[in-house]
Amino acid sequence: MSSSAAAVRAVRALLLFSAVAYTAWVLEVVVSTGLDPVQTYVSELAAEDQPLGGLFRATDLVAGLAVLAGAGTALWCLERRPWALAGWAALALFGLATAVDSRLPLSCTPTADPECAARETAGLVPATHTAHAISSSLAMVGAIGAVVLLTTAARRYGWWPPLARYGPWLVAAELLATCWSLGAIAAFEAGHGTWTLGAGQRSQILLIALWLAVLAVSVGGAGHVTDSGGSTEEKVEGQG
């Protein structure tokens, strides 16, 4: 197996692993967390006052680092054309911000605990709440940027057939879920209830994980790699 083919396989494995780790929150289906998945932030599962907070912080950290490593490997080894370069950079931002986000947990659960919400409104919570909001926003900007840019690259350059075929549908669904989440967050912050905030955010995250899996399968099937001389070549699964 050539080093280029090994790099493609590494990108695929890292992206698949990150997709699984990024959906660790589905454990709430079988494990009682005390939080309503339809109404609460996903990040509240990892709050410092939650019994399983350490587990969810760890899976977020692992997911973020795996995405960052996969995107970094792709930036180094895969063909550097404009849409792809921007897309992998956006994916790296998503991974880095997700890893940082896991180190800046909420201290309590504002959508589930009125006292926590009151303290947050009054500015009586730790600064990590504000830092967490910033890192979460950067993670989502990176994720949406990657979804749009790499899907565009697949279609524009004739790469990665599965992503070129299904990517546009995932882009549309992700944008709708993002609008749902942002609207629900705005309603909650204005004191109008949660508006099924949790369901919207979980849909948003699940679609990103699904897109990561499609990207991984696509890159694994046909990756465009750059050799040491700067020229490009295509490596197809099964070729050395």
GUKE-562804 format. One record per atom (N, C-alpha, C, O): x, y, z. Coordinates in steps of 0.02 Angstrom, whole numbers, padded with zeros to 5 digits, always signed. Each point is the difference from the previous one (the first is absolute). Layout:
XYZ/...
# end
This chain:
+00043-00060+00000/-00043+00060+00000/+00045+00062+00000/+00046+00004+00041/-00058+00045-00085/+00039+00061-00001/-00019+00045+00058/-00053-00008+00030/+00098+00056-00015/-00015+00047+00055/-00061+00042-00016/-00037+00019+00046/+00026-00004-00111/-00059+00040-00019/-00064-00039+00013/-00048+00028+00027/+00048-00092-00045/-00059-00042+00012/-00012-00007+00075/-00057-00002+00023/+00111-00003+00015/-00006-00005+00073/-00031+00064+00029/-00040-00003+00046/+00059+00060-00074/-00028+00064+00024/-00075+00004-00014/-00038+00023+00042/+00017-00047-00101/-00071+00000-00016/-00038-00045+00049/-00054+00019+00023/+00081-00077-00008/-00031-00045+00048/-00002+00031+00070/-00048-00010+00037/+00099+00048-00020/+00001+00033+00066/-00054+00053+00004/-00035+00005+00051/+00027+00034-00104/-00053+00051-00002/-00068-00033+00008/-00042+00022+00040/+00031-00076-00077/-00065-00035+00004/-00012-00026+00071/-00055+00010+00027/+00105-00042+00002/-00009-00029+00067/-00013+00054+00052/-00043-00009+00043/+00080+00064-00047/-00009+00055+00049/-00069+00031-00006/-00031+00017+00050/+00008-00007-00111/-00066+00030-00010/-00056-00046+00023/-00048+00023+00031/+00054-00088-00045/-00050-00047+00024/-00001-00004+00076/-00054-00001+00030/+00112+00001+00000/+00005-00002+00073/-00030+00063+00030/-00036-00004+00050/+00050+00061-00080/-00028+00063+00026/-00076+00002-00006/-00034+00027+00044/+00007-00056-00098/-00073-00001-00008/-00033-00040+00055/-00053+00019+00026/+00084-00075-00007/-00027-00041+00054/+00006+00037+00067/-00049+00003+00038/+00108+00024-00024/+00010+00035+00064/-00045+00061+00006/-00023+00016+00055/+00009+00018-00111/-00040+00061+00002/-00073-00014+00014/-00038+00045+00016/+00018-00109-00022/-00070-00018+00014/-00006-00038+00066/-00049-00036+00010/+00097+00044+00035/-00002-00034+00065/-00061+00020+00040/-00022-00036+00044/-00006+00095-00059/-00058+00024+00037/-00061-00046-00009/-00047+00004+00040/+00047-00048-00090/-00057-00045-00009/-00005-00050+00058/-00050-00035+00007/+00102+00032+00034/-00003-00043+00059/-00056+00021+00047/-00023-00040+00041/+00000+00102-00047/-00054+00023+00043/-00066-00038-00014/-00047+00003+00040/+00045-00038-00096/-00058-00041-00016/-00005-00060+00047/-00054-00022+00018/+00112-00004+00003/+00001-00060+00041/+00024+00013+00072/-00008-00042+00044/+00038+00100-00033/+00025+00018+00066/-00038+00061+00025/-00005+00050-00036/-00021-00053+00096/-00038+00056+00027/+00047+00057+00019/+00045-00008+00041/-00057+00066-00072/+00041+00059+00014/-00038+00053+00040/+00030+00045+00029/-00096-00052-00027/-00041+00050+00035/-00014+00061-00042/-00032+00047+00024/+00056-00046-00086/-00011+00057-00045/-00046-00020-00057/+00004-00055-00025/-00048+00101+00006/-00047-00013-00055/+00035+00012-00066/+00018+00057-00015/-00007-00108-00026/+00036+00009-00063/-00036+00044-00051/+00031+00026-00046/-00096-00016+00056/-00037+00043-00046/+00010+00074+00016/-00005+00042-00044/+00019-00027+00107/+00001+00070+00022/+00068+00027+00021/+00008+00061+00003/+00040-00104+00012/+00063+00024+00029/+00058+00001-00049/+00000-00038-00049/+00048+00082+00062/+00061+00001-00040/+00036-00067+00004/+00000-00032+00053/+00031+00011-00107/+00041-00060+00002/+00059+00010+00047/+00019-00046+00036/+00008+00106-00036/+00059+00015+00042/-00016-00005+00075/+00046-00004+00041/-00110+00006-00023/-00018-00006+00071/+00013-00070+00026/+00007-00010+00061/-00003-00039-00106/+00018-00068+00022/+00070-00001+00030/+00016-00041+00043/+00027+00087-00067/+00069+00003+00023/+00012+00052+00054/+00057+00015+00017/-00111+00014+00011/+00007+00051+00052/+00034-00029+00062/-00004-00060+00013/+00037+00103+00023/+00039-00023+00058/-00043-00031+00055/+00024-00041+00038/-00088+00060-00035/-00043-00027+00053/-00039-00062-00021/-00043-00024+00037/+00060-00003-00097/-00035-00060-00024/+00041-00063+00015/+00061+00001-00006/-00095-00054+00027/+00036-00061+00020/+00042-00032-00056/+00052-00031+00014/-00074+00039-00076/+00037-00028-00057/+00038+00054-00038/+00021-00011-00057/-00014+00068+00088/+00033+00056-00034/+00070-00017-00024/+00020+00018-00055/+00018-00053+00097/+00069-00018-00019/+00003-00044-00061/+00044+00008-00042/-00091-00054+00036/-00002-00044-00059/-00012+00039-00064/+00035-00009-00049/-00085+00053+00051/-00017+00038-00061/+00054+00052-00017/+00010+00015-00058/+00023+00012+00108/+00056+00045-00014/+00057-00038-00034/+00032+00025-00046/-00021-00087+00069/+00054-00040-00029/-00016-00019-00073/+00045+00003-00042/-00107-00022+00028/-00017-00019-00069/+00002+00061-00046/+00019-00007-00059/-00037+00065+00083/+00006+00061-00040/+00073+00015-00016/+00017+00018-00056/+00026-00026+00107/+00071+00012-00011/+00028-00048-00052/+00037+00021-00045/-00054-00085+00051/+00024-00050-00047/-00025+00015-00071/+00038-00005-00048/-00102+00022+00043/-00029+00016-00066/+00036+00059-00032/+00018-00001-00059/-00008+00054+00099/+00033+00059-00027/+00071-00013-00023/+00020+00023-00053/+00018-00060+00094/+00069-00014-00018/+00004-00045-00062/+00045+00007-00041/-00092-00055+00035/-00001-00044-00058/-00016+00039-00064/+00032-00011-00052/-00080+00057+00056/-00016+00042-00058/+00060+00043-00018/+00018+00006-00059/+00013+00024+00109/+00058+00043-00012/+00057-00039-00033/+00031+00024-00048/-00018-00085+00072/+00053-00041-00029/-00017-00021-00071/+00043+00001-00044/-00107-00019+00032/-00020-00020-00067/+00004+00058-00049/+00025-00009-00056/-00049+00068+00076/+00003+00058-00044/+00072+00021-00012/+00018+00019-00056/+00024-00022+00108/+00070+00018-00009/+00036-00047-00048/+00039+00022-00041/-00053-00086+00047/+00030-00049-00046/-00023+00013-00071/+00039-00005-00047/-00103+00021+00039/-00027+00014-00067/+00032+00063-00029/+00016+00001-00060/-00007+00050+00100/+00032+00061-00024/+00071-00013-00023/+00023+00031-00048/+00010-00077+00081/+00069-00015-00017/+00006-00048-00059/+00045+00008-00042/-00090-00056+00037/+00009-00055-00048/-00046+00002-00061/+00018-00026-00052/-00078+00056+00059/-00047-00002-00056/+00010+00061-00045/+00031+00050+00019/-00059-00054-00078/+00010+00053-00049/-00025+00067+00026/-00054+00005+00028/+00094+00047-00037/-00015+00066+00027/-00031+00045-00054/+00034+00043-00028/-00097-00054+00015/-00037+00045-00044/-00044+00045+00043/-00018-00020+00055/+00000+00080-00079/-00028+00052+00044/-00058-00021+00044/+00001+00012+00060/-00054-00042-00090/-00058-00018+00040/+00018-00053+00052/-00024+00002+00057/+00066-00049-00076/+00020-00053+00047/+00044+00028+00055/-00008-00017+00059/+00055+00060-00077/+00045+00030+00050/-00040+00038+00052/+00012-00007+00060/-00060+00048-00083/-00041+00038+00047/-00043-00047+00042/-00011+00012+00060/-00014-00065-00091/-00043-00047+00036/+00037-00037+00055/-00025-00007+00056/+00085-00019-00073/+00039-00035+00051/+00021+00048+00056/+00002-00020+00058/+00013+00082-00075/+00018+00049+00052/-00060+00013+00046/+00008+00005+00061/-00068+00000-00090/-00060+00010+00040/-00012-00061+00045/-00020+00007+00058/+00034-00067-00085/-00009-00060+00041/+00050-00002+00057/-00016-00022+00055/+00077+00045-00068/+00050+00004+00053/-00022+00049+00055/+00009-00014+00059/-00039+00070-00079/-00027+00048+00049/-00054-00033+00043/-00002+00008+00061/-00042-00046-00094/-00052-00036+00036/+00030-00047+00052/-00022-00002+00057/+00072-00037-00078/+00032-00047+00046/+00033+00035+00058/-00008-00020+00058/+00046+00072-00072/+00036+00037+00053/-00050+00031+00049/+00008-00005+00060/-00059+00039-00087/-00049+00033+00043/-00039-00050+00042/-00017+00015+00057/+00002-00073-00085/-00035-00052+00038/+00043-00026+00057/-00025-00009+00056/+00090-00001-00069/+00045-00022+00053/+00005+00052+00055/-00002-00016+00060/+00008+00080-00079/+00004+00054+00049/-00066+00004+00039/+00000+00010+00061/-00055-00017-00097/-00067+00003+00031/-00007-00051+00056/-00032+00014+00051/+00061-00072-00061/-00005-00053+00051/+00037+00018+00064/-00015-00028+00053/+00063+00074-00058/+00038+00022+00059/-00031+00061+00033/+00026+00024+00050/-00082+00000-00078/-00034+00059+00027/-00073-00017+00015/-00045+00030-00029/+00033-00077+00074/-00069-00023+00011/-00042+00052+00038/+00026+00043+00035/-00091-00048-00044/-00047+00040+00040/+00004-00024+00072/+00016-00058+00013/-00030+00102+00033/+00001-00019+00071/-00066-00030+00022/-00004-00036+00050/-00050+00051-00088/-00067-00024+00017/-00041-00003-00064/+00027+00012-00055/-00091-00027+00060/-00042-00011-00059/-00056+00053-00005/-00053-00009+00029/+00066+00063-00066/-00048+00055-00001/-00069-00016-00029/-00049+00029+00022/+00044-00076-00070/-00066-00015-00027/-00041-00046+00045/-00061-00003-00006/+00095-00032+00052/-00035-00046+00045/-00006+00026+00071/-00043-00024+00037/+00084+00071-00019/+00003+00025+00069/-00013+00075+00001/+00044+00039-00019/-00103-00017+00039/-00017+00072+00001/+00050+00041+00041/+00014+00057-00017/+00011-00086+00072/+00048+00037+00040/+00065+00012-00039/+00029+00054+00004/-00008-00104-00042/+00060+00008-00042/-00012+00053-00053/+00044+00041-00013/-00103-00043-00018/-00017+00050-00051/+00001+00070+00029/+00024+00047-00032/-00051-00040+00093/-00001+00066+00032/+00070+00025+00014/+00016+00059-00010/+00028-00104+00034/+00069+00019+00014/+00036+00019-00065/+00040+00047-00001/-00055-00083-00052/+00032+00015-00064/-00022+00068-00025/+00041+00039-00025/-00106-00024+00031/-00025+00065-00022/+00030+00057+00041/+00014+00054-00027/-00003-00067+00091/+00029+00051+00045/+00076+00004-00005/+00031+00042+00032/-00001-00086-00071/+00072+00000-00007/+00036-00028+00060/+00057+00019+00014/-00090-00065+00022/+00029-00028+00061/+00027-00071-00010/+00013-00036+00048/-00004+00017-00110/+00029-00066-00015/+00073+00010-00020/+00020+00056-00016/+00021-00109+00018/+00070+00006-00019/+00009+00026-00072/-00045-00007-00041/+00103+00036+00028/+00015+00026-00067/+00000-00054-00053/-00004+00014-00060/+00009-00077+00082/+00000-00055-00049/-00066-00003-00039/-00001-00026-00056/-00053+00053+00084/-00063+00001-00037/+00007+00042-00063/-00022-00021-00054/+00052+00080+00061/+00011+00043-00059/+00050-00030-00047/-00010+00000-00061/+00065-00027+00088/+00051-00032-00041/-00030-00060-00038/+00016-00011-00058/-00058-00027+00093/-00032-00058-00032/-00044+00022-00058/-00001-00032-00052/-00036+00087+00061/-00043+00024-00054/+00041+00020-00061/-00020-00013-00057/+00078+00043+00069/+00044+00020-00055/+00029-00061-00036/-00002-00003-00061/+00028-00044+00099/+00030-00060-00031/-00053-00041-00036/+00014-00028-00053/-00074+00024+00081/-00054-00037-00033/-00019+00033-00066/-00012-00034-00050/+00010+00100+00050/-00017+00037-00061/+00053-00011-00054/-00016-00010-00058/+00080+00012+00079/+00054-00012-00048/-00003-00071-00028/+00013-00011-00059/-00029-00037+00103/-00006-00069-00023/-00054-00007-00053/+00009-00034-00050/-00066+00067+00062/-00055-00007-00048/+00015+00037-00065/-00018-00024-00053/+00052+00082+00058/+00020+00035-00061/+00047-00044-00042/-00007-00006-00060/+00056-00025+00094/+00046-00045-00034/-00035-00059-00031/+00014-00019-00057/-00061-00011+00094/-00035-00059-00025/-00042+00017-00062/+00003-00035-00050/-00042+00088+00055/-00042+00019-00057/+00043+00020-00060/-00016-00017-00057/+00071+00053+00071/+00045+00018-00055/+00028-00061-00034/+00003-00003-00062/+00018-00047+00101/+00027-00061-00029/-00052-00038-00040/+00014-00023-00055/-00075+00017+00082/-00054-00035-00034/-00013+00032-00069/-00007-00036-00050/+00004+00101+00048/-00015+00035-00063/+00060-00003-00047/-00008-00016-00059/+00068+00032+00084/+00058+00006-00043/+00023-00067-00028/+00016-00004-00060/-00013-00048+00101/+00024-00065-00025/-00052-00033-00044/+00018-00036-00047/-00082+00048+00060/-00051-00026-00045/+00004+00035-00068/-00007-00032-00052/+00020+00097+00054/+00010+00037-00063/+00061-00026-00037/-00002-00007-00061/+00056-00006+00098/+00061-00027-00031/-00014-00067-00035/+00023-00012-00055/-00061-00031+00089/-00016-00065-00028/-00036+00006-00067/+00014-00037-00047/-00060+00084+00043/-00040+00008-00061/+00039+00039-00053/-00005-00015-00059/+00042+00065+00080/+00035+00043-00047/+00058-00036-00034/+00013+00010-00060/+00023-00052+00098/+00060-00032-00026/-00012-00072-00021/+00046-00034-00024/-00108+00009+00031/-00014-00069-00019/+00031-00050+00047/+00016-00056-00021/-00007+00074+00084/+00029-00044+00051/-00055-00034+00040/-00058+00020-00002/+00077-00073+00038/-00039-00028+00055/-00075-00009-00018/-00042+00035+00028/+00026-00080-00073/-00069-00008-00024/-00054-00003+00054/-00052+00032-00007/+00061-00071+00062/-00053-00001+00050/-00015+00069+00029/-00058+00018+00010/+00111+00021+00004/-00010+00067+00028/-00031+00046-00053/-00043+00041+00017/+00064-00047-00079/-00029+00041-00054/-00074-00015-00008/-00039+00044-00017/+00020-00108+00028/-00070-00019-00010/-00044+00019+00059/-00054+00029-00009/+00076-00044+00069/-00042+00010+00060/+00015+00064+00037/-00040+00023+00041/+00099+00006-00054/+00020+00060+00036/-00050+00058-00004/-00016+00029+00052/-00010-00012-00111/-00046+00056-00004/-00063-00009+00043/-00025+00049+00029/+00000-00110-00023/-00057-00013+00042/+00018+00010+00074/-00039+00028+00038/+00099-00049-00020/+00023+00009+00069/+00013+00074+00015/-00013+00023+00055/+00038+00014-00104/+00010+00072+00008/-00067+00034+00014/-00005+00039+00047/-00045-00055-00088/-00066+00031+00009/-00030-00016+00068/-00027+00043+00034/+00032-00107-00015/-00028-00021+00065/+00037+00033+00058/-00030+00021+00049/+00097-00016-00056/+00040+00031+00052/-00017+00075+00008/-00004+00025+00056/-00006+00009-00110/-00017+00071+00003/-00069+00010+00032/-00010+00047+00038/-00037-00091-00054/-00066+00004+00031/+00004-00013+00075/-00031+00035+00040/+00069-00087-00020/+00008-00015+00071/+00035+00057+00037/-00016+00014+00057/+00064+00018-00091/+00035+00056+00031/-00047+00059+00011/+00002+00032+00053/-00044-00018-00102/-00050+00054+00008/-00048-00016+00058/-00017+00044+00040/-00003-00106-00035/-00043-00023+00055/+00035+00012+00067/-00030+00028+00046/+00092-00049-00041/+00037+00007+00062/+00010+00073+00019/-00010+00020+00057/+00030+00021-00106/+00012+00071+00015/-00064+00035+00021/+00000+00042+00045/-00056-00059-00078/-00064+00030+00020/-00020-00020+00070/-00025+00042+00038/+00035-00105-00021/-00017-00024+00067/+00044+00032+00053/-00023+00017+00054/+00088-00010-00070/+00046+00032+00048/-00020+00073+00012/+00000+00023+00056/-00018+00012-00111/-00021+00070+00007/-00063+00005+00042/-00006+00045+00042/-00041-00092-00052/-00061+00001+00040/+00015-00012+00073/-00028+00033+00044/+00072-00081-00030/+00018-00015+00070/+00034+00060+00033/-00017+00017+00057/+00064+00013-00092/+00035+00057+00030/-00044+00060+00009/+00014+00044+00041/-00069-00041-00080/-00048+00055+00008/-00054-00016+00053/-00045+00041+00012/+00050-00100+00018/-00047-00019+00053/-00065-00028-00025/-00050+00003+00035/+00050-00031-00096/-00061-00027-00029/-00002-00077-00001/-00036-00029-00041/+00074-00003+00083/+00001-00073+00001/+00053-00028-00046/+00036+00037-00034/-00031-00103+00033/+00055-00031-00039/-00018-00017-00072/+00044-00011-00041/-00109+00008+00025/-00020-00013-00070/+00033-00063-00028/+00027+00002-00055/-00027-00055+00092/+00032-00064-00020/+00072+00011-00023/+00023-00029-00049/+00011+00070+00086/+00070+00016-00014/+00043-00063-00005/+00042-00007-00045/-00053-00039+00092/+00040-00061+00002/-00008-00042-00062/+00049-00026-00027/-00110+00019+00003/-00012-00041-00060/+00034+00031-00061/+00029-00035-00041/-00033+00101+00036/+00032+00035-00056/+00075-00008+00002/+00032-00014-00051/-00003+00023+00110/+00073-00005+00006/+00024-00072-00011/+00052-00011-00032/-00089-00037+00057/+00019-00070-00011/-00006-00019-00073/+00041-00039-00025/-00090+00065-00010/-00006-00012-00072/+00060+00029-00036/+00028-00031-00045/-00010+00091+00064/+00057+00034-00029/+00065-00040+00008/+00038-00009-00048/-00026-00016+00108/+00061-00038+00015/-00001-00068-00035/+00051-00023-00025/-00109-00009+00024/-00006-00066-00032/+00015+00006-00075/+00031-00045-00029/-00055+00098-00002/+00012+00010-00072/+00074+00012-00014/+00026-00023-00051/+00008+00059+00095/+00072+00010-00008/+00036-00067+00004/+00045-00014-00040/-00064-00027+00089/+00032-00065+00007/-00013-00044-00061/+00045-00035-00023/-00106+00037-00003/-00016-00039-00060/+00041+00025-00059/+00025-00041-00040/-00019+00107+00033/+00040+00028-00054/+00074-00021+00007/+00032-00016-00050/-00006+00015+00111/+00069-00022+00011/+00009-00072-00023/+00051-00018-00030/-00101-00024+00044/+00004-00070-00020/-00001-00006-00076/+00037-00040-00029/-00080+00079-00005/-00003-00002-00073/+00066+00025-00030/+00025-00029-00048/+00003+00082+00078/+00065+00025-00023/+00054-00053+00008/+00041-00010-00045/-00041-00024+00102/+00050-00052+00013/-00004-00056-00052/+00051-00021-00027/-00112-00003+00014/-00009-00052-00050/+00022+00024-00069/+00030-00038-00039/-00046+00101+00024/+00017+00028-00066/+00075+00005-00008/+00027-00020-00052/+00008+00047+00101/+00073+00008-00004/+00033-00068-00001/+00050-00009-00035/-00076-00038+00072/+00029-00067+00000/-00007-00035-00067/+00042-00040-00018/-00095+00056-00018/-00010-00032-00065/+00043+00030-00055/+00023-00036-00044/-00013+00101+00047/+00041+00032-00051/+00027+00065+00028/-00037+00049+00007/+00101-00048+00009/+00031+00060+00027/+00049+00030-00049/+00033-00037-00037/-00028+00102+00036/+00048+00034-00042/+00058+00020+00043/-00007+00040+00046/+00065-00067-00060/+00058+00010+00043/+00055+00037-00036/+00004-00001-00062/+00037+00035+00102/+00055+00038-00028/+00065-00036+00016/+00014-00015+00058/+00027-00001-00109/+00063-00033+00014/+00052+00051+00020/-00013+00060+00003/+00073-00084+00012/+00052+00044+00026/+00023+00052-00050/+00030+00050+00019/-00045-00060-00082/+00021+00048-00050/-00052+00053-00014/+00012+00045-00040/-00070-00051+00073/-00051+00051-00008/-00052-00017-00051/-00051+00035-00005/+00061-00089-00035/-00051-00020-00048/-00054-00038+00035/+00009-00021+00058/-00064+00011-00091/-00056-00035+00031/-00013-00065-00036/+00014-00008-00059/-00041-00040+00098/-00019-00064-00028/-00060-00026+00037/-00012+00021+00057/-00027-00064-00087/-00058-00028+00032/+00015-00070+00025/+00027-00041-00036/-00044+00029+00100/+00008-00065+00030/-00070-00029+00012/-00041+00030+00034/+00028-00088-00062/-00064-00032+00008/+00006-00057+00049/+00050-00035+00001/-00101+00026+00041/+00000-00053+00050/+00018-00067-00033/-00028-00020-00050/+00077-00013+00082/+00021-00064-00026/+00063+00003-00041/+00030-00052-00016/-00007+00113-00002/+00061+00007-00037/+00055+00020+00048/-00012+00035+00049/+00073-00057-00062/+00056+00015+00043/+00041+00057-00029/+00050+00021+00029/
# end
